[in-house]
Amino acid sequence: MRKKLISFLLLMMICIGLVPNYSFAADKKEGKVIYISINRTNLDNLQEIPVLNEKLKTSGYIGLMNVKGDQGNSDERSYASIGAACRSNIANENVISFSNLNDKNGQIFKSVTGVEPKEINNININKIINVNTDKGTFGSTLGLIGQTLSDNNKTVALLGNSDIVEDNQLVKIRNAGLIAMDNMGRVDRGNVDDINVEDLTMPYGIRTDYSKLVKETKTNYSSSDALFVELGDTYRLDKYKSNLNTTTYNKMKNRIYGNINTYLEEVFNMTNENDTIYIVSEYPSKLDYNNRKRLCPVIKFSKEGKGLLRSATTRRDGIIGNLDVGVDILSEFNLSNELALGRVFTLVDRDDNISFISDEYEKMVSINNIRSTVVNTFVGIVSTSWVIAMLALLIKDKLPHKEKVFIVLKELIKLAIIMPLTFLVAPIFNFKTQVGLTTGVVITTAILYISGRLLFKNNDLKQMAYYSILTVAITVIDIVLGTYLMKNSIMSYDAIVGARYYGVGNEYQGVIIASAIFGLSVLLNYKKIPKWLTVIVAIITLITTAFPSMGANVGASISECIAYLLFIMLIFDVKLDFKKIVLLGLSAVVLVSVFAGLDLMLGLESHLGGFVKQILQTGPQAIFNTFGRKISMNLKLAKSSVWVNILLVGIAVIGIFIFRPSKHMKHISNKYPMIFKGFIASMVGCLITLLVNDSGIVAAATASIYILIPILVISINMIIFKSERE
């Protein structure tokens, strides 16, 4: 009896303990998502809103978002890319005319789409879809996020607009609908028509009616799962800015920010701890865009915590893509869509999030501002020095003091082989301003040049090999450690441009291929290393370049694999025939397949893994889209990129050397057989990278540096100095 009594009491205690939990679960509200668009603003602007500034002191995760669309940048492309979770093409903003449902537009919408309208619809949705389908290169599905929410019985609401008045005519600008809509251009509920009020003291004589917006926000918050709000006044202010002077602009800005502050206070008071609030500027202001400040703020308030947003798209703290935002919204409902190319945010706790991201942004903007000038100067010096050296060799007998002339020319030519290394190492100084970055490049160049001269003063080949081997070694180490140097190099990729965010960039793809081969060939020429060590070095370099969590460059892995294998076969005197050539091609296919499998198994979410997923989901069309984009990019670069100058000059120089002096290339081959084999392997690598990379011209140009400069220096020594000095 006693045991039964004790057992009964224990059971009662357990039941009593469980009651609060069940009660809490029953009362607990499901978390909602509120997305607030404050377009054409930056992080500094958002901190001018008092309630937001105060809240950011203790909470909020911040990211700077790349706004790139498909084949161009614009407000509507960025909004559409968020809603599609993939870069999208919206060619004409005039077709984005979401409207509240009425009898007339409802009948028109049903007649043109064949589906029942909802409370908000865009009767031009077919035009929007057709433009994206016909002109898009990423195969995006417009309205993917809204459709996924709808398919999972989540109610979506949309409020507000960015309408303006031109020539007394209302121009509908309702881009937020591109995020909230399903794939037929519909939103469950909301108000995009009757939300503004006439105010002649504000841009275009209208402004958001915040009293009405607050009421409708509370109503739609209660009746929906995801609420998207477009606060159009900041967009109108930026569009209207040219009509204002400094005083009137600041007066309007302060009033607009005050209204937004009042609205946000209501939102923060209205929501509960389970809700998630996104505050986003989808596109920069005109001034910021012109000043190359083209990343826009995204703030996520979700429960407790403060720090930075990060995604697998960028692998960089505080930097995200616009295609990530919609995917993260879905994740708040434990939803996903396989067609989405964006990635869920990772929340990185950091108390100094604002100062950190501001410093990083300053550096990125400075690099972006001076990149073209520095790279163009570098390319110009390289190609010009090659032309001058070639012309000087052709008229050598007519040159006065020709030995002194060629000594200077050689040093100028060799300087170019240092620059890729310089651009890679200079970020160690962590300079942020344009002057600082330029100073860092100058200091690094001087240190590297002087060290090479002191170590190998009387041997040009060893000096150039020293720079090449150092370049490969530092690149590999940087890749293993997370590519800090690569991310901040003036000659590498750029988060603002958004072509690549991590791993090995296309510029250094060519550098890695040819510098490694040249450095190893010189060591083999002087018998400093055994041939088997070449194989090990090639494998290590290839793995770090190709592995999805490190270099993650598919084009580099293909061209490297073929170039390195060919070089190894040549130095081991393997006779090449058709079967071995086929084997070279198959080896690259096997390599890519292996790393694609590793990517998918380990969930690394690199470009390669994303490409494979696209093929599995959409079929061969993904392959055609990707390679079509690569061909288009190369054709564009062939017309506009300065890198093509290096390729053209390089081809011309080699062409001349084949014929003049007579049998000159044959003499180089006889005197430096290992180095000449390296030239052949690097040339093949250049050709392959042209075929498989979307910026193949850039990679081929940087690779050719390690072919043409050694050939020119060797030629000068053989023709002018006629000595054994290399």
C-alpha positions in Angstrom: 0.0 0.0 0.0 2.8 2.4 0.9 4.5 1.7 -2.4 1.3 2.4 -4.3 0.7 5.7 -2.5 4.3 6.9 -3.3 3.8 5.9 -6.9 0.5 7.7 -7.1 2.0 10.9 -5.6 4.9 10.8 -8.1 2.5 10.4 -11.0 0.5 13.4 -9.8 3.7 15.5 -9.5 4.7 14.6 -13.0 1.2 15.5 -14.4 1.2 18.8 -12.5 4.6 19.6 -13.8 3.5 19.0 -17.4 0.3 21.1 -17.2 2.1 24.5 -17.6 4.0 23.2 -20.6 0.9 22.1 -22.4 -0.9 25.3 -21.5 2.0 27.3 -22.7 2.1 25.4 -26.0 -1.6 26.0 -26.5 -1.3 29.7 -25.9 1.9 30.2 -27.8 1.4 32.1 -31.0 3.1 30.9 -34.2 5.9 33.2 -35.3 5.1 35.6 -38.2 7.3 37.4 -40.6 7.1 41.2 -41.3 9.3 42.5 -44.2 9.6 46.3 -44.3 11.1 47.8 -47.4 12.9 51.1 -46.8 14.4 51.4 -50.3 17.1 53.7 -51.5 18.7 54.0 -48.0 22.0 52.9 -46.5 23.1 51.7 -43.1 23.9 55.2 -41.9 20.5 56.4 -43.0 18.8 53.7 -41.0 20.7 54.6 -37.9 19.2 58.1 -38.2 15.8 56.6 -37.4 15.8 56.9 -33.5 13.9 53.7 -32.7 16.0 51.7 -35.1 19.2 53.2 -33.8 18.3 52.4 -30.2 17.2 48.9 -31.0 20.4 48.1 -32.9 22.5 48.9 -29.8 21.2 45.6 -28.2 19.8 43.5 -31.0 19.6 42.8 -34.7 21.7 41.0 -37.2 23.1 43.1 -40.1 24.2 42.2 -43.6 25.2 44.2 -46.7 23.3 42.8 -49.7 24.5 42.6 -53.2 21.7 43.9 -55.4 22.7 42.4 -58.7 20.0 41.2 -61.1 20.1 39.3 -64.3 21.8 41.3 -67.1 21.8 44.5 -65.2 21.0 46.3 -61.9 17.8 48.1 -61.1 15.3 48.4 -58.3 12.8 46.0 -59.9 15.5 43.4 -60.7 16.6 43.4 -57.1 13.1 43.0 -55.8 12.3 40.2 -58.3 15.6 38.4 -57.4 14.5 38.4 -53.7 11.1 37.0 -54.7 12.6 34.4 -57.0 15.6 33.5 -54.8 17.6 33.7 -58.1 18.8 36.6 -60.2 15.9 37.8 -62.4 15.4 40.0 -65.4 12.7 42.7 -65.3 13.1 44.8 -68.4 10.4 47.4 -67.8 9.2 48.8 -64.5 6.0 50.1 -66.1 4.6 46.5 -66.2 4.8 46.2 -62.4 1.3 47.5 -61.7 -0.1 45.6 -58.8 -3.6 46.8 -57.9 -6.4 46.1 -55.4 -9.0 43.7 -56.8 -12.2 45.2 -58.3 -14.8 43.8 -60.7 -13.1 45.2 -63.8 -9.4 44.4 -63.2 -10.5 41.0 -61.7 -12.2 40.0 -65.0 -9.3 41.2 -67.1 -6.8 39.4 -64.9 -8.7 36.1 -65.2 -9.1 36.5 -68.9 -5.3 37.0 -69.5 -4.0 34.5 -66.9 -6.8 31.8 -66.8 -6.7 31.7 -62.9 -8.8 33.3 -60.3 -7.6 36.6 -58.9 -6.8 37.3 -55.3 -7.1 40.6 -53.4 -4.0 42.1 -55.1 -3.0 41.2 -58.7 -0.8 42.3 -61.5 -2.6 42.1 -64.8 0.8 42.4 -66.6 2.2 39.3 -65.0 2.5 37.5 -68.3 4.7 40.2 -69.8 6.9 40.1 -66.7 7.2 36.3 -66.9 7.8 36.3 -70.7 10.6 38.9 -70.4 12.3 36.9 -67.7 12.0 33.7 -69.6 13.1 35.1 -73.0 15.9 37.3 -71.8 16.9 35.7 -68.5 20.0 33.6 -68.2 19.6 32.0 -64.8 16.3 30.2 -65.3 14.6 32.0 -62.4 11.0 31.4 -61.4 9.4 34.7 -60.6 7.2 34.6 -57.4 8.9 31.5 -56.1 8.9 32.7 -52.5 5.2 33.8 -52.5 4.2 30.6 -54.3 6.0 28.4 -51.8 4.2 30.2 -48.9 0.9 29.8 -50.7 1.5 26.1 -51.4 2.0 25.6 -47.7 -1.2 27.4 -46.7 0.6 30.5 -45.4 -1.3 33.7 -45.9 0.6 36.6 -47.5 -0.3 40.3 -47.2 1.1 43.3 -49.1 0.9 47.0 -48.1 2.1 50.3 -49.5 3.7 51.5 -52.7 6.4 53.8 -54.1 4.1 55.6 -56.6 5.2 58.9 -58.0 3.4 61.7 -60.1 4.8 62.8 -63.4 3.1 65.2 -65.7 0.0 65.1 -63.5 -0.2 61.3 -64.0 0.2 58.7 -61.4 3.0 56.3 -62.1 2.6 53.0 -60.3 5.8 51.7 -58.7 4.9 48.7 -56.6 8.1 46.6 -56.6 7.4 44.9 -53.3 4.7 42.9 -55.0 7.5 41.1 -56.8 8.6 39.6 -53.5 5.1 38.8 -52.1 3.4 37.5 -55.2 2.9 33.9 -56.2 4.0 32.8 -59.7 0.8 34.2 -61.2 1.3 37.7 -59.8 -1.2 37.4 -57.0 -1.1 38.3 -53.3 -3.7 37.0 -50.8 -4.6 40.3 -49.3 -3.5 43.9 -48.5 -3.7 47.4 -49.9 -1.5 48.9 -52.5 -3.9 51.5 -54.0 -5.5 53.5 -51.2 -2.5 54.0 -48.9 -1.1 57.4 -49.8 -2.3 60.9 -49.1 -1.8 64.2 -50.9 0.9 66.3 -49.3 2.4 69.2 -51.4 5.3 69.6 -48.9 6.6 66.2 -49.8 8.3 64.7 -53.0 5.8 64.5 -55.9 3.1 66.0 -53.7 2.3 62.7 -52.0 3.4 60.6 -49.1 2.5 57.4 -47.3 -0.6 57.8 -45.0 1.1 56.4 -41.9 -2.1 56.5 -39.8 -3.8 54.3 -42.2 -0.7 52.1 -42.7 -0.5 51.5 -38.9 -4.2 50.4 -38.8 -3.9 48.1 -41.8 -0.6 46.7 -40.6 -2.3 45.7 -37.3 -5.2 44.2 -39.2 -3.1 42.2 -41.7 -0.6 41.2 -39.0 -3.5 39.4 -37.2 -4.9 37.8 -40.4 -1.7 36.8 -42.2 1.5 34.8 -41.7 3.9 37.0 -43.8 3.4 40.7 -44.2 5.3 42.8 -46.8 5.3 46.5 -46.3 6.7 49.0 -48.8 7.5 52.4 -47.3 7.7 54.4 -50.5 8.7 57.8 -49.2 12.4 57.1 -49.1 12.3 56.0 -52.8 10.3 59.1 -53.7 12.8 61.3 -51.8 15.7 59.9 -53.7 14.0 60.2 -57.1 13.0 63.8 -56.4 16.3 64.9 -55.0 17.4 66.8 -58.1 14.5 69.2 -57.6 15.6 70.1 -54.1 18.4 72.1 -52.5 20.3 71.0 -49.5 17.9 72.7 -47.0 14.7 71.5 -48.5 16.1 68.0 -49.0 17.1 67.7 -45.4 13.8 69.1 -44.2 11.8 66.5 -46.2 14.2 63.7 -45.2 13.9 64.5 -41.5 10.1 64.5 -41.7 10.1 61.2 -43.6 12.4 59.6 -41.1 10.2 60.9 -38.3 7.1 59.3 -39.9 9.0 56.0 -40.4 10.2 56.1 -36.8 6.6 56.4 -35.5 5.6 53.5 -37.7 8.4 51.2 -36.6 7.7 52.0 -33.0 4.1 50.6 -33.6 5.5 47.5 -35.4 8.0 46.7 -32.7 5.3 47.1 -30.0 2.8 45.0 -31.9 5.0 42.0 -32.6 6.0 39.2 -30.1 9.2 37.4 -29.4 8.5 34.6 -31.9 8.1 37.0 -34.9 10.9 37.9 -37.3 11.2 41.4 -38.7 13.3 42.2 -41.8 14.2 45.8 -42.6 15.6 46.0 -46.1 16.8 48.5 -48.7 16.6 46.7 -52.0 18.6 49.2 -54.0 21.1 52.1 -53.2 20.4 55.8 -53.7 21.6 57.5 -56.9 24.4 59.1 -55.0 25.6 55.9 -53.4 25.4 54.0 -56.6 27.5 56.7 -58.4 30.0 56.5 -55.6 30.2 52.7 -56.0 28.5 52.2 -52.6 26.2 49.5 -54.1 25.6 47.1 -51.2 22.4 47.6 -49.3 21.5 47.0 -45.7 19.5 44.1 -44.5 18.6 43.9 -40.8 17.0 40.9 -39.2 15.4 41.0 -35.8 14.7 37.5 -34.6 14.4 36.8 -30.8 17.5 37.8 -28.9 21.0 38.4 -30.3 23.2 40.9 -32.1 25.7 40.4 -34.9 26.1 39.8 -38.6 24.3 37.9 -41.3 26.2 35.3 -43.3 25.2 32.9 -46.0 26.7 30.0 -48.0 26.3 32.2 -51.1 29.0 34.5 -50.0 30.8 32.7 -47.1 31.6 36.2 -45.8 30.5 37.6 -42.4 28.2 40.5 -43.1 27.9 40.1 -46.9 24.8 38.4 -48.4 23.1 38.2 -51.8 19.6 39.4 -52.6 18.7 35.9 -53.6 19.3 34.8 -50.0 16.6 37.0 -48.4 13.6 35.1 -49.7 15.1 31.7 -48.8 15.6 32.9 -45.2 12.0 34.1 -45.0 10.9 30.6 -46.0 13.2 29.1 -43.4 11.3 31.0 -40.7 8.3 28.8 -41.5 10.6 25.7 -41.9 10.0 25.8 -45.6 12.3 25.5 -48.6 12.2 25.2 -52.4 14.7 23.2 -54.4 14.5 25.8 -57.3 15.8 28.5 -55.0 19.5 29.4 -55.5 19.8 31.5 -52.4 20.9 30.2 -49.0 19.6 30.5 -45.5 21.3 33.1 -43.2 23.6 32.1 -40.5 23.5 34.4 -37.5 27.1 35.4 -36.4 27.1 36.9 -32.9 29.2 40.0 -32.8 28.8 43.1 -30.5 30.7 45.4 -32.8 28.7 44.4 -35.8 28.1 47.9 -37.2 31.6 49.2 -36.8 33.0 45.9 -38.3 30.7 45.9 -41.3 31.3 49.7 -41.9 35.1 49.2 -41.9 34.8 46.3 -44.3 32.5 48.2 -46.5 34.9 51.2 -46.6 37.7 48.9 -47.8 35.5 47.2 -50.4 34.3 50.5 -51.8 37.9 51.8 -52.0 39.1 48.7 -53.8 36.2 48.9 -56.2 37.0 52.6 -56.9 40.6 52.0 -57.7 40.4 48.5 -59.2 39.9 49.5 -62.8 42.6 52.2 -62.7 45.2 49.9 -61.0 44.4 46.9 -63.2 44.3 48.9 -66.4 47.7 50.5 -65.5 49.1 47.1 -64.8 47.8 45.6 -68.1 49.0 48.6 -70.0 52.5 48.4 -68.6 52.7 44.7 -69.3 51.5 44.8 -72.9 53.4 48.0 -73.7 56.7 46.5 -72.3 56.2 43.4 -74.4 55.6 45.5 -77.6 58.6 47.7 -76.9 60.9 44.7 -76.1 59.8 43.0 -79.3 60.3 46.1 -81.4 63.7 46.6 -79.8 64.8 43.1 -80.6 63.7 43.6 -84.3 65.8 46.8 -84.6 68.5 45.8 -82.1 71.4 46.7 -84.5 70.2 50.3 -84.9 69.8 50.9 -81.1 72.6 53.0 -79.4 73.7 51.6 -76.1 71.6 48.6 -76.8 72.9 46.6 -73.8 72.0 49.3 -71.3 68.6 49.6 -73.1 67.9 45.9 -72.8 69.0 45.8 -69.2 66.4 48.4 -68.3 63.8 46.6 -70.5 64.4 43.3 -68.8 63.8 44.8 -65.3 60.6 46.5 -66.5 59.4 43.2 -68.1 60.2 41.2 -64.9 58.4 43.7 -62.8 55.1 42.5 -64.3 55.6 39.0 -63.1 55.7 40.4 -59.5 52.4 42.2 -59.7 50.0 39.3 -59.2 51.9 38.4 -56.1 51.9 42.1 -55.0 48.2 42.4 -55.3 47.7 39.2 -53.4 50.0 40.1 -50.5 49.2 43.9 -50.1 46.0 43.3 -48.1 48.2 42.2 -45.2 48.5 45.9 -44.4 44.7 46.1 -44.0 44.6 49.6 -45.6 41.1 50.9 -46.2 41.4 54.1 -48.2 42.3 54.5 -51.8 45.6 56.2 -50.9 46.4 53.5 -48.3 45.6 50.7 -50.8 47.9 52.2 -53.4 50.6 52.8 -50.9 50.4 49.1 -49.8 50.8 48.0 -53.4 53.9 50.2 -53.9 55.5 49.1 -50.6 54.9 45.4 -51.4 56.2 45.7 -54.9 59.4 47.3 -53.7 60.0 44.7 -51.0 59.4 41.8 -53.4 61.5 43.3 -56.2 64.5 44.1 -53.9 64.3 40.6 -52.3 64.4 39.0 -55.7 67.3 41.1 -56.9 69.4 40.4 -53.7 68.8 36.7 -53.8 69.2 36.1 -57.5 71.0 39.2 -58.9 72.8 37.3 -61.7 70.2 34.8 -62.7 67.0 36.1 -64.3 65.3 32.7 -64.5 65.8 32.0 -60.9 64.6 35.4 -59.9 61.4 35.0 -62.0 60.9 31.4 -60.6 61.3 32.8 -57.1 58.3 35.2 -57.6 56.3 32.4 -59.3 56.9 29.8 -56.5 56.2 32.4 -53.9 52.9 33.3 -55.6 51.7 29.7 -55.7 52.8 29.0 -52.1 51.1 32.1 -50.7 48.0 31.4 -52.8 47.7 27.8 -51.6 48.2 28.9 -48.0 45.6 31.7 -48.3 43.1 29.2 -49.8 43.6 26.8 -46.9 43.2 29.6 -44.4 40.0 31.0 -45.9 41.1 33.3 -48.8 41.4 36.5 -46.7 44.0 37.8 -49.1 42.1 36.7 -52.2 38.9 38.4 -51.0 40.7 41.7 -50.4 43.0 41.7 -53.4 42.7 44.5 -56.0 43.2 42.0 -58.8 40.6 39.5 -57.5 36.8 39.3 -57.3 34.6 42.0 -55.7 31.6 41.5 -53.5 30.1 44.7 -54.9 30.3 43.4 -58.5 29.0 40.0 -57.2 30.4 37.7 -59.9 32.1 35.7 -57.1 32.4 36.0 -53.4 34.8 33.3 -52.2 37.4 30.8 -53.3 39.8 31.4 -56.3 38.9 34.2 -58.6 39.3 34.0 -62.4 42.3 36.3 -62.4 44.2 34.0 -60.0 43.0 30.9 -61.8 45.4 31.7 -64.6 48.1 32.8 -62.2 47.9 29.5 -60.3 48.1 27.4 -63.5 51.0 29.0 -65.2 53.1 30.3 -62.2 53.2 26.8 -60.7 54.2 25.2 -64.0 56.9 27.8 -64.6 58.3 27.7 -61.1 58.5 23.9 -61.1 60.0 23.8 -64.6 62.9 26.1 -63.5 63.5 24.0 -60.5 63.6 20.9 -62.7 65.9 22.8 -65.1 68.4 23.3 -62.4 67.8 19.8 -60.9 66.8 21.3 -57.6 63.9 18.9 -57.1 63.1 15.4 -58.3 60.3 14.9 -60.8 58.1 13.0 -58.4 57.9 16.1 -56.2 56.4 17.9 -59.1 53.5 15.5 -59.0 52.9 16.0 -55.3 53.0 19.8 -55.6 50.6 19.7 -58.6 48.1 17.5 -56.6 48.2 19.7 -53.6 47.7 22.9 -55.7 44.9 21.2 -57.7 43.0 20.0 -54.6 43.1 23.4 -52.8 41.9 25.1 -56.0 39.1 22.7 -56.7 37.8 21.6 -53.3 34.3 23.0 -52.7 35.2 24.3 -49.2 38.4 26.0 -50.4 39.1 27.2 -53.9 35.8 26.1 -55.3 36.7 27.1 -58.9 35.4 24.5 -61.4 36.9 26.2 -64.4 40.3 26.3 -62.7 40.1 22.7 -61.7 39.4 21.6 -65.2 42.2 23.7 -66.8 44.6 23.0 -64.0 44.0 19.2 -64.2 44.7 19.1 -67.9 47.7 21.5 -67.8 49.3 19.8 -64.8 48.8 16.3 -66.2 50.2 17.3 -69.5 53.3 18.9 -67.9 53.9 15.8 -65.8 53.6 13.6 -68.9 56.0 15.8 -70.8 58.7 15.9 -68.1 58.5 12.1 -67.8 58.9 11.9 -71.6 55.6 10.2 -72.1 54.7 10.0 -75.8 51.4 11.7 -76.5 48.9 10.0 -78.8 45.1 10.2 -79.3 44.4 7.8 -76.4 46.4 9.9 -74.0 44.8 13.1 -75.2 41.4 11.6 -74.5 42.6 10.5 -71.1 43.5 14.1 -70.3 39.9 15.2 -71.0 38.4 12.3 -69.1 40.6 13.1 -66.1 39.1 16.5 -65.8 35.6 15.1 -66.0 36.4 12.5 -63.3 37.9 15.3 -61.1 34.8 17.5 -61.4 32.5 14.6 -60.7 34.4 13.6 -57.6 34.3 17.2 -56.2 30.6 17.6 -57.1 29.9 14.4 -55.2 31.8 15.6 -52.2 30.0 19.0 -52.3 26.6 17.3 -52.3 27.5 14.7 -49.6 29.2 17.3 -47.3 26.5 19.9 -47.9 29.2 22.6 -48.7 26.8 24.4 -51.1 29.5 25.7 -53.5 28.9 26.9 -57.1 29.5 23.4 -58.3 27.0 21.8 -55.9 24.4 24.4 -56.9 25.0 23.8 -60.6 24.6 20.0 -60.1 21.4 20.6 -58.1 20.0 22.8 -61.0 20.7 20.0 -63.5 18.9 17.4 -61.3 15.9 19.7 -60.8 15.5 21.4 -64.2 17.3 19.0 -66.6 19.7 19.8 -69.4 18.4 23.3 -69.7 20.5 24.3 -66.7 23.6 23.2 -68.7 22.6 25.3 -71.7 21.8 28.3 -69.5 25.2 28.1 -67.8 27.4 27.6 -70.8 25.4 30.2 -72.7 26.1 32.7 -70.0 29.8 31.8 -70.0 30.0 32.3 -73.8 28.1 35.6 -73.6 30.5 36.8 -70.8 33.6 35.9 -72.8 32.2 37.7 -75.9 31.5 40.7 -73.8 35.0 40.7 -72.3 36.6 40.2 -75.7 35.0 43.6 -76.7 35.5 45.5 -73.5 38.2 44.0 -71.2 41.7 45.4 -71.1 42.9 41.8 -70.4 42.4 41.0 -74.1 45.3 43.3 -74.9 47.7 40.9 -73.1 46.4 38.0 -75.0 46.6 39.7 -78.4 50.1 41.0 -77.7 51.2 37.6 -76.4 50.0 35.9 -79.6 51.8 38.5 -81.7 55.0 38.1 -79.8 55.0 34.3 -80.1 54.1 34.5 -83.7 57.1 36.7 -84.4 59.5 34.5 -82.5 58.4 31.5 -84.5 59.8 33.1 -87.6 62.4 35.7 -86.4 65.1 35.0 -85.5 65.1 31.8 -87.6 64.4 28.7 -85.4 64.5 30.8 -82.3 61.9 28.8 -80.4 63.8 25.6 -81.4 66.9 27.1 -79.8 65.0 27.9 -76.6 63.6 24.3 -76.6 67.1 22.8 -76.9 68.7 25.0 -74.3 65.8 24.8 -71.7 63.9 21.6 -72.5 62.1 21.5 -69.1 61.1 25.1 -69.2 59.9 24.8 -72.8 57.7 21.8 -71.8 56.3 24.1 -69.1 55.5 26.7 -71.8 53.6 24.1 -73.8 51.6 22.9 -70.8 50.7 26.4 -69.8 49.6 27.3 -73.3 47.2 24.3 -73.3 46.0 25.5 -69.9 45.3 28.9 -71.4 43.3 27.4 -74.2 41.2 25.2 -71.9 40.4 28.0 -69.5 39.2 30.1 -72.5 36.7 27.3 -73.2 35.4 26.4 -69.8 35.4 29.6 -67.8 32.9 32.5 -68.0 35.9 34.9 -67.7 38.3 32.7 -69.6 39.9 35.7 -71.3 40.9 37.1 -68.0 42.3 33.8 -66.7 44.1 33.1 -70.0 45.7 36.6 -69.9 47.0 36.2 -66.4 48.4 32.8 -67.3 50.2 34.2 -70.3 52.2 36.5 -68.1 54.2 33.4 -66.9 54.8 32.3 -70.5 55.6 35.5 -72.4 57.8 37.2 -69.8 60.2 34.3 -69.4 60.3 33.9 -73.2 61.1 37.6 -73.7 63.8 37.6 -71.0 65.4 34.4 -72.3 65.3 35.8 -75.8 67.0 39.0 -74.8 69.7 37.1 -73.0 70.2 34.8 -76.0 70.0 37.4 -78.7 71.5 40.5 -77.2 73.9 39.3 -74.5 74.8 36.0 -76.3 76.0 34.6 -73.0 75.2 31.7 -70.6 73.6 34.1 -68.2 69.9 33.1 -67.9 
